[in-house]
Amino acid sequence: MTGTLYLVPTPIGNLGDISRRCAETLAAADFIAAEDTRVSLKLLNHLEIKKPLVSYHEHNKKESGPRILERLLAGESCALVTDAGCPAISDPGEDLVRLCAGAGVPVCALPGPCAAITALSVSALATGRFAFEGFLPPQKKERKARLERLKAEERTMIFYEAPHHLRGTLEDLLAAFGPERPVSLCRELTKLHEEVLRLTLGRAAEYYAANEPRGEYVLVLAGAEQQTEAVSLEQAAELARALIADGMRTKDAVKQIAQETGVSKNALYAALV
């Protein structure tokens, strides 16, 4: 019988955010695979948990992944943790999940802290639809191409960035989306010096030209304004007739189509009767 790979989210700053279930899973696992064993050891000491730790990160995943899989196939259980947040989200853990799924090893994800969702919730931007972009490509050509593809993106966009790259990233975003695009810059989330700045890209670039970026950042960028094609009165009337044919009252059909198309209710009603 194979073991289970548990994806255990860890606090993004405040150690008090670890859930009871996550702590119990760490305590019950046969071993823990960690992005940085030194960082994870601090959390385990805080929880008074002693477990064998193995290293699993971007630079050793090709060697470490198969070794972890071998132990799982032999029946051991493994808790995968990253330094902060959810494993496998903008993280090499996705490769281990893929490896386990291909070998038929059960994978169980526990809910918990996530910097992207935390930042989105306090951004004061639209949260109904969003696109998680993680870290932009470091190569200038690839980064420019990625941002070019995102110019028409209407969903709120979420980016991660390190402090020493923030100024350059803001300049790239400014060039792609213009100075008036709203952005929320969230840094040191859940930590003592947590800060959320709600600015435009132009003002953000000016602010950080004069102030040193500090801490890890999540950038939440407003999407492009929705482009709606003009609908003629006759086209709107046809849409309303289709609703009426399906059993909707004329008054309700007129109201719905007027809201969806921007056509005047009075003009639409006159066209129908």
N, C-alpha and C positions, 0 to 999 in steps of 0.2 A: 504493500500500500504506500503510495507516495505521500510526501508531506505537503504543506500548504505554504505559499508565499503570501505573507501579510504586508500590505502597503500601509505603513503607519505614519501619518502626518505628525510633524513636530512643531512646537511653538515657533513663530516667526520673530519673536522677541521676548515676550513675557512667558517665563516658564510655567506660570499659573494656568496657561491656556491648554496644557496637556489634559486630555480627557481621561476619565477613569478607565474606559475601555481600552484606550491606547496604552496606558500604563500596564494594564493587566495583560495585554497582548505581548508587550515587550518582556514582561516577567515570565510568560508561559512559553515563549519561543525557545527553540533549541540553540539558535544563534542569531546574531543581528548583523546585517550587511549595512555598512555605513559609508556615506560619501567621504566624511572625514572622521576617523575614529576618535580623534582628540575632542572634537566638538560633541560627538554623541556621548562620549564618556562623561562629560559635564552633566548632561541631561540624566544619564543613568545614575550618577552619584546623587543628583538631586532627588531622584525617585528611590534611592537606596536599592537599586537593582544591579546584580552582578551577572553578566552574561558574556560568553565569548563573542568577540567582535572580529569581523572580517572587512577588509577594505573593498569597496566597489564604487568606482567613479569613472569619469569620462576617459581618463588616460589608461585605465587597466581593465575596462569592461570586457574586452575581447578575451582576456585570460581569466578574469575573476568570474564572469558570468557562467561559463560552462562548469567551473568548479562548484559554484553555488547550486546549479541545476543538478549536478551529480549527487550532492548531499540531499537535495529535495527528493530526487527519485529513489534514494535509499531510505526515505521515510522521515527525515528530519524536517522540522518546520523552521522557517526563516522570516524574521521581521526586517523589511527593507525600510531604511530611513534616509532622508537627506538632511543637510545641515539645518534647513528651516523650511517648513511648508510641506506640501504634498509630494511624495515620491512619484516619479514618472511624468510630472508636469514641468515642461521645459527642463528636463532632467534625464540623465542616462538610464534611469530606472525603466523608461519605456522599452529599452532594448531587452532588459531582463524579463519584463512582463511578456514581451513577444516570444522570447525564448521558452519561457514556461508554458505559455498557451500552446505553442507548437508541439511541446512534449507531453501535453495532457496534464500538466501540474496545475492544481487549483490555485487561483489567485483571488485573494479577498482584500478589498479596499475599505479602509476605515475612514469615516469623515473626520475633518478637522481643519486646522488653520490653513489658509491660503492667502498669500499676499495680494494676488490679483483680485479676488472677490472682495477682500477687505477694503482695498483701495477703491474699487468700483462703487461699493456701497456708500462711501463718504464723498464721492467725487462731485455730487450735485449735477451729474450729467445723466443722460438717458441710460437706464439699466435693463430695459426690456430685451434688447438685442445687442450683443457685443462680440467683438472678435479679439481673441487673445493672440498676440503676436510675439510675446516673450522678448528675448534679446534680438535686436536687429543684427544682420550679418556684419562682421567686422570689416570685410573687404568693401572698399568704397564703391566699386562698380556694382556688386551684388546688393549693397544697401540702397543705392540709388534706384536700382531696378525694382526692389521690393516696395519702396515708397511710391514709385510711379504707379505700380499696380494698385496701391491703396488710395490713390487720389479720389476715386469715385466711391469709396467704401462709405455706406450710409450708417453702418453700425458704429457704436462707440468702440474705440480701439484701446487695448491695454499693452503697454510695453514695460519691460524691466530694463534698468540701467544702473551701472556702477557709478560712483561719484566722479571718478577721474575721466569718464567718458561723457558725462552729462552735457557739458557745454557743446561739444561737437554734435551730439545727438539732437539737441535743441536747434542748432543751426541747420541741420539736415531736415528736421521736421518743418522748420520755418520756411525753408526753400520749397518744400513739397506742398505744404498746405496753406501757406500765407500767414501774415501776422495776426489776423483777427480770429483765428480758429481757437476756441476755448480748450484749455487743458488744465487738469488737476495734477499737481506734482505732490506725491505722497511719499514721505521719507520716514525711516525709523519707525514703521508702524508697530504699535503695541509697546514700544519702548519708552523710556523716560523722556526723550526729546522728540517724540512723535510730532510731525508737522504736516499740514495739508495746505498747499497754496493753490488757490483757484484763480487762474490768470488767463490771458491769451498767450499764444506762442511768442508774439512780439514782446510782450511785457516780461514773459518768463526768460527769454534770451537776454533782455536788458538787466533783469534782476541778478541772474547768475554770472553776468559779465562783471558785476560789481561785488558779488558775494561768492565765497568759496562753497562749492557743493560738499555736503557732508552726509555720510550714511548711504544706505542702499535706497534706490528710488523705484517707485512704480508710477509710470506716467499714464494717465487716463485722458485720452484725446477724443473730443467730440467728432462724430462722423460728419460726412458731407450732408448738406441740406438735401432733402428728398426732392428729386426732379419729377414733376408731374406733367404729363402731356395734356394739352388742352383738349377737352372733349366738346364736340359740337352739341347743340340742343337736340338735333335729331338722333345723334348717337346716345345721348342720355335718355331720350324718350324710348329708344329701343331696349335699353337696359331695364328701364322701369316696366315696360310692357312684358318683359320676360318674367319679372318678379310677380306681376299681376296674374300672368298666366299660370304661375305656380301656386296661386291662391292668396297672395298678399293683397291687402286692401290698397286701393289707389293712393290714399293719403300716406300710408306707411311707405309704399314704394317710392313715392315722390320725395319724401323726407330722406330716405336712405340714399337714393341715387344723388340727390342734391348735395348731401354731405360728402359723398365719395368723389364727386366730379367737380364741385364748385359751381355748377349750373344753378341759376336762380330757381327757387321752388315755384314761384308764381309762373314763370315762363314755362317750366317743365309741366306743371299742371295744366296750363292752357294748351300746350301742345298735345297732351293726352286726351283732353275732352273736346 
